Amino acid sequence: MPRISAPTLVEHRAKQRAALLNAVEDLVVETGSSNFTMASVATRAGLARSSVYEYFDSPNALFAGTVIDRMQRWTGDLESQVAMSGPPAERIEKFIRLNLELASQQVHRFGRIIRSAEMPPECSDALNDMHRELLKPLIDAIDEAGIKDAAHQGDFVNGVIHTAISRIDAGAEREAEAQAAVAFALKALGLS
């Protein structure tokens, strides 16, 4: 009889699932590849290989579950923290700075690898929807500032963010890049 490592079965299953997702993220970041086995994930998570199949029926499903979970977390973090900021210009600045901060964490390294990985079909549509959702706080702030075609302008600001991330990845100092990205974006939007 398997042991339950939480007060309830629901909590136990959530804990086990989280351990599997964390194991996938760790393996993908460490190896730079989305090619992993159910056995390697089970070992990393400290579970029996057969237990993995109670949660996911294939490596693709496990990878898709991890990608979706991480994107939902990133989106939730951005939405909640940007929403607490003030007027549109402050929210745009917060959005840029938070993205650059999150980019320095393991989740960004995971994100960089999944961008180049072949996505399982069950993941592609959800990932596209979540990417649009990720930009929503930025687009809403641009729209509230009275700027026309907020979605298009949001794509441009997102390009500035990606450029700053690339520069930081290449060794540039994060705060200097954040200041430059914020100044450029706000000036381009006519908010500074």
Backbone torsions as a table, in degrees:
resi	resn	phi	psi	omega
1	MET	NA	123.3	-179.4
2	PRO	-67.4	147.3	179.1
3	ARG	-84.9	141.5	176.3
4	ILE	-96.4	124.8	-174.1
5	SER	-101.3	27.0	178.1
6	ALA	-151.2	165.1	-177.8
7	PRO	-59.5	-32.6	180.0
8	THR	-129.0	162.2	177.9
9	LEU	-62.9	-39.7	179.3
10	VAL	-60.7	-45.8	179.0
11	GLU	-65.5	-38.7	178.1
12	HIS	-60.5	-47.7	-179.5
13	ARG	-64.2	-39.6	178.4
14	ALA	-63.7	-40.3	178.9
15	LYS	-65.3	-43.7	179.1
16	GLN	-64.3	-43.8	179.8
17	ARG	-62.0	-43.8	178.6
18	ALA	-61.3	-39.7	178.3
19	ALA	-62.2	-39.2	178.3
20	LEU	-65.9	-45.1	-179.6
21	LEU	-64.3	-40.6	177.3
22	ASN	-63.6	-39.5	179.2
23	ALA	-63.3	-42.9	178.3
24	VAL	-61.8	-48.6	-179.9
25	GLU	-57.6	-46.9	179.8
26	ASP	-59.9	-46.4	-179.2
27	LEU	-63.7	-42.7	-179.4
28	VAL	-64.6	-43.8	-179.8
29	VAL	-66.8	-42.8	-178.8
30	GLU	-65.9	-40.7	-174.8
31	THR	-93.7	-17.1	-176.8
32	GLY	72.4	18.6	-175.3
33	SER	-140.6	149.0	175.3
34	SER	-92.4	9.8	177.4
35	ASN	-90.5	105.9	177.8
36	PHE	-139.6	164.6	178.2
37	THR	-108.9	158.9	175.7
38	MET	-61.0	-35.5	179.7
39	ALA	-65.0	-42.2	-179.6
40	SER	-66.6	-36.2	177.3
41	VAL	-67.3	-44.4	179.6
42	ALA	-59.7	-45.6	179.5
43	THR	-60.3	-47.4	-179.4
44	ARG	-62.3	-38.6	-178.1
45	ALA	-80.9	-11.1	-178.8
46	GLY	76.2	31.2	-179.3
47	LEU	-121.6	162.2	172.8
48	ALA	-71.9	145.9	-179.2
49	ARG	-56.6	-39.2	-179.8
50	SER	-62.7	-28.4	178.9
51	SER	-66.0	-32.5	-179.4
52	VAL	-59.9	-38.8	-177.4
53	TYR	-69.9	-13.4	173.7
54	GLU	-71.9	-20.6	-176.1
55	TYR	-108.8	-36.8	-176.5
56	PHE	-140.9	138.3	-175.1
57	ASP	-91.4	-5.1	-179.6
58	SER	-161.0	162.9	174.0
59	PRO	-58.6	-37.6	178.3
60	ASN	-61.6	-44.0	179.3
61	ALA	-65.0	-38.4	178.2
62	LEU	-66.6	-42.5	177.8
63	PHE	-64.1	-45.7	179.3
64	ALA	-60.7	-43.4	178.7
65	GLY	-61.1	-38.9	179.5
66	THR	-68.8	-45.9	180.0
67	VAL	-59.3	-48.1	-178.2
68	ILE	-63.8	-43.3	178.5
69	ASP	-59.7	-45.5	-177.4
70	ARG	-68.0	-39.5	177.8
71	MET	-65.4	-39.6	178.4
72	GLN	-63.7	-39.9	178.1
73	ARG	-63.7	-48.1	-178.1
74	TRP	-60.5	-45.9	179.8
75	THR	-61.9	-44.6	179.1
76	GLY	-61.8	-42.9	177.6
77	ASP	-60.1	-47.2	-179.4
78	LEU	-63.4	-48.4	-177.7
79	GLU	-58.7	-48.2	-175.8
80	SER	-68.0	-40.6	-177.5
81	GLN	-75.9	-36.6	178.2
82	VAL	-69.2	-37.3	-179.0
83	ALA	-62.3	-26.3	-179.0
84	MET	-80.2	-8.1	179.8
85	SER	-81.0	172.8	-174.9
86	GLY	-86.4	-122.3	-176.5
87	PRO	-65.0	168.2	-175.4
88	PRO	-50.7	-45.3	-178.3
89	ALA	-60.8	-39.2	178.0
90	GLU	-66.4	-38.3	-179.9
91	ARG	-68.8	-37.1	177.1
92	ILE	-64.7	-45.0	177.4
93	GLU	-60.1	-44.8	-179.6
94	LYS	-61.7	-41.9	178.9
95	PHE	-59.3	-46.6	-179.6
96	ILE	-63.3	-50.2	-177.1
97	ARG	-62.7	-41.6	179.2
98	LEU	-64.3	-40.5	177.4
99	ASN	-61.6	-41.2	179.8
100	LEU	-69.2	-35.8	176.5
101	GLU	-67.0	-47.2	179.1
102	LEU	-62.8	-31.6	-179.2
103	ALA	-66.2	-20.1	179.5
104	SER	-85.7	-3.3	-178.5
105	GLN	-97.4	169.2	-177.3
106	GLN	-57.9	-33.2	-177.4
107	VAL	-60.0	-31.9	177.8
108	HIS	-70.6	-41.9	177.9
109	ARG	-60.3	-39.4	175.5
110	PHE	-62.3	-46.1	179.7
111	GLY	-60.5	-40.0	178.7
112	ARG	-62.1	-40.8	-179.9
113	ILE	-69.3	-41.7	-178.1
114	ILE	-69.5	-25.8	176.9
115	ARG	-62.0	-32.8	-178.5
116	SER	-95.5	-5.9	-179.3
117	ALA	-83.5	153.5	172.9
118	GLU	-76.9	118.5	-176.6
119	MET	-79.6	136.7	172.9
120	PRO	-61.8	145.8	-178.7
121	PRO	-53.5	-36.4	-178.2
122	GLU	-68.6	-9.3	-175.8
123	CYS	-105.1	-31.2	-171.1
124	SER	-57.3	-52.3	-178.4
125	ASP	-64.2	-44.7	179.8
126	ALA	-62.2	-39.2	179.9
127	LEU	-65.5	-41.8	177.0
128	ASN	-62.1	-43.9	178.1
129	ASP	-62.1	-42.6	-179.0
130	MET	-68.2	-33.3	177.8
131	HIS	-64.6	-41.0	176.0
132	ARG	-63.8	-39.5	179.4
133	GLU	-66.3	-34.8	178.6
134	LEU	-60.1	-35.8	-178.4
135	LEU	-84.2	-9.1	-174.6
136	LYS	-55.7	-45.9	179.4
137	PRO	-60.5	-36.1	177.8
138	LEU	-67.5	-49.1	-178.2
139	ILE	-63.4	-39.8	177.9
140	ASP	-62.0	-42.8	179.5
141	ALA	-64.9	-41.9	178.4
142	ILE	-63.2	-43.3	178.9
143	ASP	-62.8	-44.3	179.4
144	GLU	-64.6	-24.2	176.9
145	ALA	-76.8	-4.0	178.0
146	GLY	83.2	19.1	-178.6
147	ILE	-89.5	129.8	-178.7
148	LYS	-69.4	152.0	177.6
149	ASP	53.3	55.9	-174.9
150	ALA	-57.4	-37.9	-179.1
151	ALA	-64.2	-43.0	179.0
152	HIS	-64.2	-45.3	178.9
153	GLN	-64.0	-36.5	177.2
154	GLY	-62.3	-36.6	176.2
155	ASP	-63.0	-39.5	178.0
156	PHE	-64.8	-44.5	178.4
157	VAL	-62.9	-39.1	177.1
158	ASN	-61.4	-35.8	175.3
159	GLY	-62.8	-38.8	176.6
160	VAL	-63.2	-42.6	179.0
161	ILE	-61.4	-45.7	-179.6
162	HIS	-64.1	-36.7	177.0
163	THR	-64.9	-44.3	178.5
164	ALA	-62.5	-40.5	177.9
165	ILE	-61.8	-43.7	178.8
166	SER	-61.1	-40.5	179.5
167	ARG	-67.4	-40.7	177.8
168	ILE	-64.4	-43.3	177.4
169	ASP	-59.4	-30.2	-179.8
170	ALA	-85.5	-0.3	174.5
171	GLY	116.8	-3.8	178.8
172	ALA	-68.4	153.7	-178.6
173	GLU	-74.9	130.3	-172.1
174	ARG	-60.8	-45.2	-176.6
175	GLU	-65.0	-39.4	177.7
176	ALA	-63.6	-41.2	178.6
177	GLU	-67.5	-38.1	178.3
178	ALA	-63.2	-46.0	179.0
179	GLN	-60.8	-44.2	-179.6
180	ALA	-65.7	-42.6	-179.1
181	ALA	-65.1	-43.5	179.1
182	VAL	-63.6	-48.0	-179.2
183	ALA	-59.8	-45.3	-179.0
184	PHE	-63.3	-47.9	-176.8
185	ALA	-64.2	-46.4	-178.6
186	LEU	-65.5	-37.8	177.4
187	LYS	-66.5	-44.7	-179.7
188	ALA	-61.7	-33.3	179.6
189	LEU	-84.4	-5.0	-179.2
190	GLY	76.0	27.0	-177.7
191	LEU	-108.1	8.9	177.2
192	SER	-135.9	NA	NA
